[in-house]
Amino acid sequence: MATKTLQDMVLAAASLHSGKIAVTFDKGITEGGPMLLYYHELVALGNELTLFLQIQCVQNTRAIALYCQPDINLPVWILGILQLPAAYVPLDPDAPALLSARVMKQCGLKYCVLQSDLLQVREPNADLFTPAAVPESASQGALAYILHTSGTTGLPKTVRVPHKCIVPNILHLRSLFQMTPDDVVFLASPLTFDPSVVEIFLALTSGARLLIVPTAIKRMPNRLAHVLFKKHKTTVLQVTPTLLGRFGRRVLQEEVLSAGSSLRVLALGGEACPSLALLRSWRQQGNCTHIYNIYGITEVSCWACCYHLPESLLQSTDVTESSVPLGPPLMETTVELRDEDGCVITQGEGQVFIGGMDRVCLLDDEVTVAPGTMRSTGDWVQIRDTHLYYLGRRDRLVKRHGQRLHLDTLQQVVMSLQKTILHRLSQLLPSHSVPDTLVLVPALPLSSHGKVSMGELMKIYQRQRAGSESHSALRDTKTLRARLQSLWRETLGLTEDEAIQEDSNFLFSGGDSLQALRLCDDITTAVGVTSSGLLEVILDGSFSEILRHVATATLTFPSELSRTSHPVAMKRPADPVSSAQPKRQHTDPYSTTAAEWPLGVVVSSLKKAVRCTWTERNHSQAVETNDPSASSVTPPLREAGGLGLGVSWESDTGRCVDASPVLLIQRGADGASGGTRATVFIGSHSHRMQALDLTTGGLLWERVLGDRIESSSAVSRCGRLVVVGCYDGGVYFLCVESGETQWVFETGDAVKSCPTVDPLTGLVMVGSHDGHVYALDPQVQQCVWKHHCGCGAVFSSPCLHPSLRQLYVATLGGHLLCLNPDTGTVLWTYSRKTPFFSSPSCSSGHIIIGSVDGNICCFSHTGEMVWQYVTNGPVFSSPCITPDKQRVVCGSHDGCVYCLNCTDGSLVWRYQTPSRVYSSPCVFEGSAWGKEGTLVGLASTDGTLCVLDGEDGTLRASLSLLGELFSSPVVWERSLVVGCRNDFVYCVAPTGELK
């Protein structure tokens, strides 16, 4: 019988189910439905790609790279390559470029099917991209795919997998799982992990439906559970135990493995199966899901054994039964157990070897392999009652006190216990198997394939062990404070003499979530005590609160902190997951034409319009104390002669408002002022995006997006779309009139950057925490180009100089890049050791940006440093250039607002605010407020709004709001709009005249 191929099986299923849905791609957003691909479309599009490849590629092409993110067309691309016929070689878009280049070279690749919005054109490096000579080991079409192993069974290696090796897996598992055309199979694994092959072809060879979601959604357990089980009623799920466990016990019991769950089949593989006790704790009473333990190695792709856990075992209360067997071999698979001398055994303990007559893959430089070749797994198992029970990796078999100990077996026992672990272990295990100590970690570090990273866990333990000798020395607050300050500096890469203020916040001092996890580990190591909630305090609180939290857990008399630490207001507890990260807004081009949209004007904290200057939007957060010396040059605080500020209206958004407002001023068709309509667009932590009437504050429409909104919005060149980034990784394009979603572009991580619109091309440029800046075309709904900025997330907002055709982008890695806005090509790069939270602003001759090291920096358009001005605290505020381009106004963490000369950076005036300044000042024409010249609107974090004279910085008016202010104010005529952390958006207006 001729060997079946994966594509043959798909085509056979498609001929029977041509009218059924083959693929569903759900972006996990609340607006708009999922994308669908029917079987007849899958075949037609696959044929088109095959024909194209036949024309473009030389004959006998044996392998083609596939470089893509999860997408509705992913199965089309795989099918098109297989039909050539050729093997597909998945490349990870998130992997370092050099690693991908190495894979391409080792596999001898000459062609790559590349997702269009991932394309970046660069000069090729001949050394990297010259394909290596790969042995002609198999006829064209014999190979299905080529992968790199993760290194679990030794050094990473290339694995070339023939169809005749993987097809038996698909056939047997399809039978065991009793697959039907009504099934929904979730693509849980990345393409670089061979279980993805099983997931894809289990579905598509059965006439079933393959469900695909973006990578970002896979990282959000609650959102993922909603998509899988509430929206799409997933029936087949194959995952690693670690990924399944990330749902948490509540979601597992109430959704994934509930009594009414849609899930028919749960296949756990890639790691040791959880203990029976843990599996039982995950299931709700009455759950009917069939659970399988599947086992295999990539070198004999994909699975070798499968065990169906009987319901009687899952219902049993026998605590002596803890581990789950590996199960019998799958079709055409041979499993052997060999002792340390390499002899096959049928009793006792030994290493697993896997193979079969046709289940043979080619590794690295192998040209041919004898049928029946057996591959070592490095896994140690025990035979009991004809069943194989996993003991652990060979490299996790250790000797302790002269006796052999399987660490993975110990892990199984530990996971079966819920409390008093050490005490219970002493009752269940011999003394040499009881660990000396238990180390609690806030989260398990994972590999790219969803497995626990043992290397990272070892680093955590080594840090704790290294610090254990100093525990006894931390007996008083003074010593503890010094130790925490040292760890803080070490984590952030600060110098030893860098002052750590009591109200310093870790994230706003330049840290990120991974560094916060490391600091949490280091503190736990240093004090020798695991403190519940420490990670949350690091992410959300000040240094003094971290100190108080740790002291409470470690010191006998933590109350002494009340005499040494200054309390700092925490963020509202109603939003416990918020990191309250700083905002940033770009300053749009100096050219006034950029602000003139069809029949209207866009006013933001970055843009200039009629009587308003576009100041830099979004602020940032950091933590430093005010510099008392600054007050010596600050104009005295005094009442503004005759002018007051009053609240015209307020709108409740339901959660904190850190985003800055954007105003759209729409004129009538004839341009007459009588037909003018002004709309406020602003987002909130409540996931809500609101459109408000500027005059009355009335709600025009409201939309709930997929997650928190900290990004400020922008308006498309056509004036019909409002564009905003979201924490769920999406860039949303909403209808200005109704708020309906027109398009959502998915990035790889949260979007906190404010979009910038190119007035010439209409492209929307926006940064993401995935490290890329994207150029999006809303008319054709596609990404024109994207560029990875090399180091760190893109938190600030891009700034465009339209006439020079230069786009400026800053990163948390300390890079300032100048790109061609039409192609994404790098024109120049500047780097410093501290992050840029501030957004760049540009004028005809300068680019100005603030830095966390306290400097306000000015560059020429060729990237040369022109001047630096040093403030007394980190600068997260984005600079605002005055209408005459002669001055720039910027806030600092030291509580001051600085007005500097753009030419040489000299100080014109400085104003001391009541608190720190995170947001960006707004410079606007004062005529509507009864003042000739310019005024400066600004907000400090204690809730104070100030209006200053732009000429000398004297205070003209002020108003205190009941909440912290991280939003940047925006002014149109006599209305000043700002968001507040008490959940409200405020419109403020003058109540008198300036004198």
N, C-alpha and C positions, 0 to 999 in steps of 0.2 A: 504494500500500500504506500502510495506517495506520501511524503512527509507534509503534514499540514503546516500552514504558516498562520501567523496571527492575523494578517490581512485577509486571508481566505476565510477564516472564521467570522470576521466582521462582515465581510461582503455577503456570506451566507445568511447571517442574522438580518442584515439590512434588506435582503430580498424578501424576507418573510414579514418584516415589520417596517416597511418603507414609510408608512404614515404615522409612525409613533415618534415621540420625542426621544432623541438619542442623548442630548447633552443639555443641561441647564447650568447657566452661569449666573450666580446671584451675588451682587456686590455687597449685600448685607445692609442696604440703606432703606430708610423708611419710605422714601418717595420713589415711584416707578417700579415696574415689575422686573422679574429676572429675564435674561436673554435665553432664547430657546433655539436649538438646532435639531432638525428632524433627520431621521436616518437617510432619507433620499437626498437631503442637502449635504449630509456628511459624505456620502459616496460621490456626489457630483463635484463638490469642492475638492475632495481628495484627488479625484481624477484630474481636475484642472491643475493642481499643484504637481502631480506626477508628470503630466505632459510638459509643463513648464521646466521641470528639472531635467527631463529627457532632452530637451532642446539646449538647455544651458550647460549641463554637465557633460564631461567626457564619458565615453563608454567605459563600462566596468568600474564605475564609481562604487566603492564598497561601503562607504560610511559618510554621513552628512551630519554636521553639528546642528543642534536645535537650541537656540538661545531665546528663551521666552519666559514670561511670567504666566501664572494661571490665567486662562482666557477661554472664551467660548470656542475658539478655533483650535485649541490645543490638540484634540483628537484628529482634526483635519490635517494638521501639519505632520503628525506621526504617521497617519495612514498614507499621506502623499509620499513620504520618504520611503516607507516600507514597500510601496507598490513599484518603486523605481526599477528594480528592487535594490535597496540599500539598508544598512543599519542606521538607526538614529543614535546620536551621541548627545545626551542632554548636558548643557552647560548652565551653571548657576549664575544668573545675572547679578546676584548679590555677593558672589565670591570675588576675591581680589583679581584684578585683570591678569596679573602674572600667572596665577594659578590656572585660570582658564586657558591662557596661551600655552602653558605647559601641557595641559590635557590635549589640546589641539595638535601640538607637535608630536606627542607620544602616539596619538591615534592616526597620524598621517593625514589629517583632515585638510581638504582643499576647498570645501564648500560649506556654507552655513545658512540654514533657514533662520532668519532673524526677525523677531517681532518689530514692526516698523517703528513704534514709539520708543524702542530701546536703542535705536541706531545712533551711534556717535562716530563721525568720520574723523580719523586721525592718520597721521603719517605712520605707515607700518614700520615695525622694527624687524629687519630681515632675520636677525638671530632668533627672535621669538617665533616668527610666523612661517619659517621655512619648515615644511612638514618633514618628519623623520621618515626614514625608510621602514615601512611596516611589512612584516612577512606576509606573503600571499597565502594565507593559511586555509582559506575556505573559498568555495566558489561564490560568485556574486549571488546575493540573495539568501545565502545560507545563514547569515547573521541577522539577528533581530535588533539588538541594541548593544551598546558598549558603555560600561560604567567604570567609575573609579570606586574602590572600596573605601570605607570610612577608616580602615586601619584596625578594626576590632580584632581580626585574626592575625595581626602582624603589621608590617609596613603597608601603606596604601599601595594598591596595585590596580592595573587596568584589567578589566574582565570583559571578554568578548563572548556574548551569549548567543548561541544558535537558536533558531526556531524550535528545533527538535528537543532542546533542553527545557524551554519554558512552556511549550504547548501542553505537555502532560500535566503540569501544574494547573493550568487554566481548566483543562477538562475535568480533572479530579475534584478540584475545589468547587467547580460549578455544580458537580453532582452532589458533593457532600453538603453544600449550602442550599441545595434544591432551588437553584436560581430560576426565576420566571421573568417574563417581560414586564411584570408589574413591579419589579424591584427597583429601588433607588439606591445607588451605590455612591458613597462619598469618596472623592479623591482627597484622601488625608495626607498622603506622602508626597514629598517633592519628587520631581522627575529624576533627580540624581540618586534616589533611594529606590532599589528595585521593587519593593512592595507596590510602588505606583503602577508597575506593569500589570500586576494582578488586579488591582482596583479598576484600571481602565478597561482591561479586556474581559474581566468577569462581567462587567456591565454590557459592553458593546458586542460581545459574542452571544449574549443571552437575549438580545432585544430589549434589555432593561435600560434605565436612565442613569447617566453619569452626572453627578452633582459636583460642580466646581465653584470654589469661592476664592477671593483674593487672599494672598498671604496674610495681609493685615487682619482679616477677619479670623483667621485661624489662631491669632494671638489673643483674641478676645473671647474667653470661654463662655461668658453669658450670651454674647451676641451669636457666637457659633452655635450654641445649643438651640437658640431660638430659630436660626436659619435651618438647622438640620431636622429638628423634630417638630417644630410648630408650623413652619412654612412648607417644608417639603417632605415631611413624614419619611425620613431616611429609614431604609430597612436593612442595609448591610453596611457595617462599619469595621474597618481594619485599621488598627492604630497600635502604637507602642503603649505599654501600661503607663508610662510617665505622662504622655499626652492625655490619656484618658483621665488620669488622676487630677489633671489641672482643672477639670470642670468643678472639682470640689464635691464633697459628699452630698450637700443639699441638692445641687443641680443633677448629680448622678441619680439620686433617689427620686427626685420629683419630675425629671424630664427624660434623661437618657435611659435609665433602667427602672422607670416607673411601672406601675401595674398596667397602665394603658399605653405604654410606649409603642411606637411604630417599629422599633428596632427588632428585626427577626434574628439577625446574626451579628454577633460581636466577636471578631477574631483579634486576639492579642498576640503580637509577635515583635521581634526585634530586640527584646529584652526578656529577662526571666519573668515568667508568669507570676502575678501577684499571688499571695497566699490565699487559701480558701477563706480564711477569716476575713481578709480585706475584701475579697469579692463579695462575700455575703453582706458586709456592711454597706456596700455600694448599691445593693438591690433593694427595691421596695417590695413589700409583701405582695405576692400575686404577679410579679414580673415573669414574663414567659420568654424572654430573649434566650436564644441558644448561644452559649459561650464556648469558644474554641481557643485552645492554646496551639499556636502554630510556631514552628521552629525551622530555621534554615540559615544558610550563609550565602552571601553574594557570589562566592566562588563557584557555587552550584545553584545558580539563580532559578527560582527565588526561595521556595519553601521545600523542606524535606520531610517533615512530620506534622501530623495534625491530630489533636486529641479533643474530642467533644465531651465537655464536662457534663455528666449525667445530672439530671435535676435532683436525684436522691443525694448526690454528693454536695450539691449547693445548699440543700435543705438540712443536711446533717448537722448535728451539734457536737459531733465527736471532735474534740480539740487535738486529738493525737494525729489526725489527718491534716497536714498543713500544706504540703507541696502538691503540685499538679504534674502529672506525667507529661512527657513530650509527645506521646502518642505513636501509633504505627507509621511506617513509611508511606509516603504518597506514591502514586503511580510511577512506575519505572525508576524508582529511587531505591538505592541500597544504603542501609545504615549499619555500620559496624562499630563495635566497641573494642578498643585495643589498650593493652596495658602499657607500662612505661618502656617495655622491651619491644613494643610494636606487634605483639601477638594478639590475635583475635580472642576475646573472652566472651563467655555467656553468663557469668556471675561476677559479682563484686563491682569495683570501681575502675573506670578507664576513660580514655579520651574518645570522643565521637569522631568517626570518619564518614564522609558522605560521598556518594557517587552513583553510578549506574552505567549501563551500556551506552545509552544515548544522552544521558544527562551529564554532559561533559562541557565545560567552558574552557576557553583559552586564556591563560593569564600572561600578562606582560609580553615577553618576546617569544612565547611558545608558538611554534609553527603547526605542530600536530600533537595530539595526545591519544594514547591508546584507549580504546573503548573500555569502559569499566574502571577507569582511573578513580581512585578514592582520594578525596581532599581532607586534610586535617582541619578540624574546627577550632582547636584550642579550648573546647568546652569539656569539662569533666562531669560525668554522670555516673549514676549507680543503678544497677539492675535489681529491682525488687518485684517478685511475683510477675515476671515477664515484662514489666513496665520499666521504661527508662525515666529516671528522676534526675533533674538538673541539679548539680552541686555547685558549679561555678566555673569561671574562666580558669584555664590552666595557670595564667599569670596572677590569679587571685587565690591560688593554693599556697598557703604559707605554713611554716613550722613555728610553733609557739610552745615554749617550755619543752621542746623536743618532740612535740606531737603535731600531727598534720591537722590543719584547720582550713575549711572551705569558707572563705569570707562571704560568698554569695548565699551559702546555706544559712549562715548566721543572719544575713540580711532578711531572708525569708521568715525566720523565726521572730526577729524584731518587728517586722511589719505586721505580724499577727497579734501583737500586743498593743493595747490602747493606753495603758498607764502602768506606773510602778515597773518600768521596763527592766532596770537592772536587777531588781528583786526577783522578778518572774524569770529572767534569764538564768539566774543562779539555780532555780528550781528545774529548769528544762534542759540545761546544757552542762556538760562537764566543765570543771573549773577553768581549763585552758582555753575554752571557747567563750568565756564571759569577758566582754571588753572592759578595759580599765576606766573608760569614761565615754560619755555620749556628748556629741557636739550638735547643738541645735542651729540650723541655718534658716534664714528668713525665706529663702526660695532655692529650689534645686537648679543649678546651672545646667543648661541643655546644649547638646550638639545640634548641628544643622539638621540632623535626621530625627530629632525629637527624643534622643536617648540621653540619659544622665551622663554628664561629662565628669568622669572619674578624676581626670587630671586637675580640673578646677576644684573639685572637692578636696583633693590632696593639698592643694595650695592653701585652702581655708584652714585645714587642720595644721599645716606646718606653721602658718602665721600664729595660730593659737598656741601651739607648742613653744614657738620662739618667745612668745610674750608671757608664758606661764610663770617664769621665774620672777617677774616683776609684780605679780599680784599683791604680794604681802606689803609692798611699798606704798600701794594706793590706799592709805588709811585716813586721809583727810582731804578736804575739799580743794585746798591749794595744790596738792600734788596731783589730784585727779584732774583739775582744770588744766594744769600744765601738760599732762599726758594727752588729754583730748585735743588741746590746741596743737600739739606736735603731730598727732594722727591726722588732724584736719589739714595742716600744711603739707604733710607728706602725700595725702590723697590728691590734693589739688596742685601739687608741684610748686608750692610757695616757698620763699626763702625763710630761713630760721628767724629772721628779725621782723617778718611780716606780722603786723598786729591783727589779732582776731577779736573783734568787738563782741560784746555780749549779745547784741541783736543781729549778728550776722546770720544769714540764711544760707545753707549749703548750696542749693541750686542757683540762687541768685549771686553767689560768689564765684560761679563758673563751673560748678559740678554738674554731673548728669546722673541718670538713674543707676547706671552701672557703677559709677564711682561711689554713689550713695550705698549701694550694696557692699562694696569693698570696705567703706568706712564702717559700716555696721559690723562686718566680720572682724575688722581690726579692733574695734572697741570691745566686742565680745571677747576677743582673744586677750586683750590687755587687762581687762578687769576680771576675767575668769568666770563671769556670770552671764547667762543668757537672759536678756530682758525683753519680755513681750512688748511689742509695739515700738521698739527702738527704731526700726526702719522708717515707720510712719513719721516719727518725730524728726528724724534727719531730713526727710523729704519736705516736711511741712512746717517745722518750727525753727526757732533761733538757736544759736549756740548755747545761750543760758538755759533754754528748755531742754536741750540734749544733756547738758551737765546735770540739771536737776533730775531728769529721768534716770540717768545712770547712777547718780548718787543715791537716789531712793532705793535702787536695787542692790547697792554694794556697800554703802557707808552706814555706820551705826547711827550717826547724827546728821542726816541730810538736811535738817531744818536750818543748819547754819547758812545754807544757801540764801535764805531770805534776807540775810544781812549783806550778802556780797553780790547778788545778781539783781539785775533790773528787769522787772516783768515786761514782756513785749506782747502786744495784742496778737492773738492767733487769728487765723482765718476762720470764717464761720464754720462751725461743726456740721452744718447741714450739707456740706460738700466735702466729705472726708477724703475723697480720692484726688482732689484738686492739688496740683503742684503750684498753682498760682504763678505760673512762669511769666516773665516780663513780656511785654508786647513791644513790637517795633513796627514802625511804619516808615515807608520810604518817602523821600521828598521827590516829587515828580519834577520833570524838566523845567528849566527856567523859562522856556518858551511858553508864553501865555496861550498859544494855540492849542497846547496839549490839554487844557482844561475845557475847551469848548466842544462839547458834544452836540450832536444834532438837536436843535430846538431845546437846548438846555445846558446846564453847567453842573459839573460834579465838584463838590466841596468836601474835602477830607482833611485830616490833620497833616496831610502831605502835600496838598495841591493848592494851586492859586486859582482864584476865581473872582472876577469882578472886584468886590470890596474885601475879598478874603485872600490871604496868602496860604498856600498849601504848605503846612509845616510838616515835619517828619511825624509820622504817626507812630503809634505804639511806643510804649515805654518799656522798661525792663525793671527787673527787681534785683536788688543786691542788698547787702546789709552792712552799713558802716555808721559810726556816730558822726554827728555834726562837728565841724571844726569851729571852735569858738572864735578863732582869730578872723574868721570870715566876716563877722559882724562889723569889724572895724571899717570896712569900706562899703557897707550896706546902707543905703538910704534909710533914714529912721522910719520906723513903723508909725504911721499917723493916719487919721481918718481922711478919706478922700473928700475933698470939698464939695459937698452937695450931692455926691453920687452914691447910690446904694445898688445892691443886686437883689433881685427877688426871683423866686421860682414861678415860672409861667405855667408849667405843667410837669407831671411826672408819669412814668409808665412802669408798671411792675412786670418784670420778666420772669420771676420765679426763682432765680439764682443770681449769683454774683455776675456783674457786668465788667469784664476787664477789657473787652474790645472797645475800640474807638469808633464813634459814629461816622457815617458817610452821608452826605446830603446830596440829593439829586434835585436840581432846580430846573423844572421843565417850563418852557415858555409856550405860548399859543402858536399856532401855525404861522401867524403873521409877525411873531416876535414881540407882540404888544405885552406890556407889563401886566395888563389886566387879566391876561390868561395864564399867569405864572402859577405853578403849583410846586411846592417844596415838600420833599419826602425824606424822612430819616430812615436809614437802614442800619441795624445794629443786632449783634448776636449776644448770647448769654451762656453761662455754664449750664443752664437748664436745657440745653440743646436747641433752644428756640431762636429763630431768626425772625425779627419783627420789622415791619414797614409802618412808620408812624407819620401822621400829618404834622409838619413842623409848626403850623400855626396853632393847632388845638391839642396836639398830642394824641389824637384819636388813632386807634389801631386800624390800619388799612388791610393788613393781612398778617398772618403768622404761620410759620412752618417749623415743624420739629425735625431736626436733622439727626444724623446717626450718633452724635456724641457732642461733647462740649465745644463751644465756639469761643475761641480767644482771638482769632484772627479778625481784623477789620476787613470790610468788603471793598469791592471796586465795581464800577459800572462799565460794561462793555462799550466799545466805540460806537456801536449802533444805538446805544441808549436803551435797549430793550431787555438787557440781562444784568442782574446783579450777581457778582462772583464772590464766593467766600470759601475759605478753607475750614476744615473741621478736624477734630481730634481723631476721627475714625479713618483718617488718611485720604478722605475725599476732598476734591475741589468741586463745589456745587455751583452750577449755573442755573439761577432761578429767574423766572419771568418777573420783570419789574412791576407789572400791573397786578399779577395774581399770586406770585410766589410759587407757582408751579415749577417743578423741576424739569428743566430742559435737557440737562446732561450732567453726569457726575463722572469726573476723571479720578481714578484711583491711583494714589501714590503709594509708596511702600511704608509710610509711617505718618504720624500726626502732622497736620499742616497748621502751623501757627504764624506763618509768614503771610503778610497781606499781598494780594495780587497787584501787579502793575500792568497797565494797559498801554500798548504801543499805539500812539495816535496815527501813525502812518500805515501800519499793517493790520492793526486790530488784534494782534496776538496778545494773549494774556500770559505774563511771566510770573511764576510763583515758586517759592522754595518749599522744601519739605524736610522733616526730621530724618528722612532716609538719606540725606546728604546730597540730593539732586536739586537743581533748578530746572523747571519745566517751561516750555513755550507751547501754549495750547491755542488752537484755532477753534473758537466756538462756532464758527459758521459751518465747518465740515466735521466738527466734533472729533478732533484727533490731535495727538501730540506731534508737533512739527519737529521739535528736537528736545533732548534733555541732556544735561551735563552734570556729572558727578564732581562735586567741588573738592574732593580729595581728602578732606579731614573735617569731621564734625558736622552736626546738623545745620541746616539753613534755617535759622530762627528769625533773623531780621528780614526785612522786605527789600526786594530788588529795587534799584533806582535806575531809571532810563534817561539818557541824554539823547533825545531823538535826532537832532541834527548831526551830531558826531557819530551816531549809530554805535553807542557804547552803553552796555548794561553793567551796572556795578552790583556785586553780590558779596555779602559777608557771611562767615560761618562761625560756629562755636569752636571750631578748631583754630581760630585766629587767622584765617585767610581772608583777604580782600581780593576779589577777582574782577577783572574787566573782560567782558565777553562781547562778541558780536551778536546783537539781538536777533539777527536774521538766521544765523547758523549755529550759534552756541559755541563758536570757536574761541579759545582763550587768547586774549590780546596781551594781557600782562597779569601778574599775580604779586601781591605783597603779603608777607607773613610776619606775625609776631606771636609771642608765647601765650597771650591771653585771649579769651574769647571775645567775639564781637556780638553783643546782644543788640546794640544800637544799629539802626539802619542808616546807610549812607545817604547823603544829600548832595546834590550837585548844582552848580551854577555855570555860567559861561566859561569860567576858568578854573574851578576848583571842585574837588570832592572832599566832603567833610564828614567825619564819623567819630563816634565816641567809643572808648575802649574800657574794659573792666579794670585795666591797670590805672585808671583815673585820668587818662589823657584824652583831650579832644584833638584829633589829628586832621591835618589838611594835606591833600595830595594834588598834584597836577593831573591832567587827563592822560599823561603818559606814565603815571605811576610813581612819580618822584615825590618824596616827602618835602612839603613846602614849609610847614611849621607844626609844632605841637604845643598845646597849652595844658599844664598840669593842674588838675583840681585836687581836692583833698578827699576824694572818694571815688569808687567805681562809677563809670558813666554808662548808664543803660538807656538814658534819654536819647532820642534821635535829634540831631541839629535841625534848626529851622532858619533858613536864609531869608533875610528881609527883602522886600520888593525891589529895593535899589541895588541888591547884590553886594552891598558894601559891608554888611554885618551879618553875624550868625548868632542865634540864641540857642542855648542848650542847658539842660538841667544836669545835676550831678547828685550822686549818692550822699555828698556832704551837706545836702540841704540847700545848696545855692543854685541860682539860675545865673548863668554867665552870658554877657553880650560881648562878643569879640570882633575885632577888625578882621575881615576876611583876607586882607592883603598880607598882614604880618602876624596875625594871631594875638595882637596886643589887647589888653582888657579895656573895654569901653565903660562898662559898669557891671556890678554884681549885686544881686538881691538875695538876702537870706530869708528863706521860707520857714514856716513853723516846723516843717518835718522834711523827710527825704523826698526827692523828686524823681520818680520813675518814668512818668509820662513825658511827652514832648510838648514844648511850648507852642502856642499858636500865635503868629504875628498877623494882625489884620488892620485894615484902614479904620481910623477912628471917627470918620465923619458922621456915621450913623449914630455914634455914641456921644456926639457933641464935642469931639476933640480933633483938632487938626493934626495930621501926621499919623503915626502908627501906634497901636496898643499891642500889648503882649498878654495873652491869656494863658494861665498855667494852673496846674493842680499839684498839691502836695499830698502825701499819703495819709495825713491825718484828717483828710476831708475838706481842706481849705481850698477854695477857688480864689485866685487873685487876678486882678487886671492891673498891669503896670504901664507906665509911660514908656514907649519904645525909645524915646530919646535919651532919658537919663535913668530909667529904672525905678522911678518913684512909684509908690503904691497909690493907685487911683480908686480901687474898690476891692472889696473882699466879701466872701460869704462862706460860712461853714455848713457843709452837708453832713448828714448823720451816717457816715460810713467812709471807709477808706477809698481813695481814688487812685486807680492804676490806669484808667482810661485817659486818653488825651482829648482835651476840649477842641471843638470845632465851632467856628463862628460864621453866621450868615446874617448880614445887616444887623439887627438888634437882638438876635437870638444866639446864645451860646449853649451848645448841647454837649453833655458828658455822661458817661456811664459810671455807676457807683457800685461798690461791693456790698451795699445793703439791698441789692437786687433791682434797684430802680435806675431808669434813664431820666435825667433831668434836663429841662430847658430853662435857662436862666436869662433874664433880661435886665438892663439898667432901669433903675427907678428914679433917677435924677439926671442932672447934667454935670459933666466934667468941667472943672474950673482950672 
